[in-house]
Structure formats: C-alpha cells, structure tokens
Amino acid sequence: MIRLSILLFGIIATFVIAMFGLTIVPKFFIDEGVREPTYLTSFEITEGHRIFVREGCIYCHSKQVRPEGFGADFERGWGRASLPTDYRNLLPHNLGTMRTGPDLANIGARQPSRDWHYLNLYQPRAINEKSIMPPFPWLFEVYSERARPGRDGLSLPEQYRIPGMKVLPADEARYLATYLISLVQESTGTE
Ligand code: HEC
C-alpha cells in the first residue's frame, strides 16, 4: 500500500513539475523586453505567408534561431536567438525543423533585394549552379518580349532564357517576396 502511494505521488509530482517548468515559469519570461513583431501587418505579407505554407518551404527551411553557444546558428549569421513573441499573430507558427536550406527567420535583413528573391524562386540554379532548392516557376508569368512595355523580365542566365519571351513575377511571387523581405527580426530592446 505504501508503495502504491509513493508511485502515485511520483506520477503526480512529475506532472506538476513538468507543468511548472514547461508552461508556468516560461510564461513570466515570454514578454521580456520584446516589441510587437511586424509579421502579417499587410495583405501582401499575409498572402505571402499563406503561399510559403502552401509551397512547403518549411520542409527545407526552419524559422527558429538557436541561442549563441547552441549549435552554429550564430556563427552562420542567421540572427539573434528566436523568442516566443517572434511568432505572435502567426498561424500556423511553422517554426520548422528541417534545415536542408538556411534558416529564414532573418532573411529580410540578409537579403532585402526583391529581384534576388524572384530569381531564386523562379530558378535557384540561376544563382547557384549546384542548388538543390526546387524551382517554383508557377509563381511567374511568361510574356512575349513586346508585351507589357516598360516592365523588364527577370535577368536570367542564357540557359534559362526562353527565346523571344520574358518572365515576370505573378502576384503570388510578389506576395511571397514581400513576406520573405518582411522576415527581419525585431530588436529585443536590450541590445
Ligand atoms: C528541397 C529543399 C528546399 C525547398 C523545398 C525550398 N528550399 Fe529554399 N533553399 C534550399 C537550399 C538547399 C538553399 C541553399 C542555397 C541553394 O542551394 O540554393 C536554399 C536557399 C534559399 C534562400 C536563400 C537563403 C540565404 O540565406 O541566402 C531563400 C530565401 C529560400 N531558399 C527560400 C525558399 C522559399 C520561399 C521556398 C518555398 C517557396 C523554398 N526556399 C523551398 C532548399 C529548399
């Protein structure tokens, strides 16, 4: 009988300690000095996030940076350690676990060029010959050279050009690029 009560006590204590450690204690640290993130503040960014989820970018790119001293994230220049508030208003949170490609939590700071993102999305091998990132050409539209005067097509290397045609970003590519550029980590206010 005594043994049974020890066992029960042990089970309950495990749950209570886990609840304190994993939910109650962290709650007090969650808001420490962090400003409201700029995530999803416009139609374009919200749409871009939806496309990011739909296209499965998260299967190769995480959006969570580990603190200095835990792995090489800091040395790789991926930004400051992620904080719980970085994901406020973001549904699904999609932190990601796979890192076939670099972490994107701070990609907007690292790569703010819209044209660069278009090229990388249309054909990653136009930037890096050996890229294993898949192309996403369905986010773009192909027009004859003479159509849409005043709008230059993507500057693709010779082997990816379509003779007599130009490639322009469709709305979905524009939204996705806007979303990627918006991924700039907010300061923690303590730096
Ligand atoms: C099969 C894995 C895979 C998928 C899916 C994938 N990527 Fe990538 N991505 C990579 C790899 C690997 C790199 C590293 C450079 C390279 O090989 O092109 C990369 C590089 C990038 C970069 C540049 C990162 C940097 O730090 O310079 C961006 C931005 C990016 N990907 C965005 C996306 C977006 C947006 C999607 C979804 C539409 C996506 N990727 C889907 C594998 C992937």
Residues whose N, C-alpha, C, O or C-beta is under 5 A from the ligand:
A	BS01	HEC	E55 G56 C57 C60 T100 G101 P102 D103 P124 N128 S131 I132 M133 P134
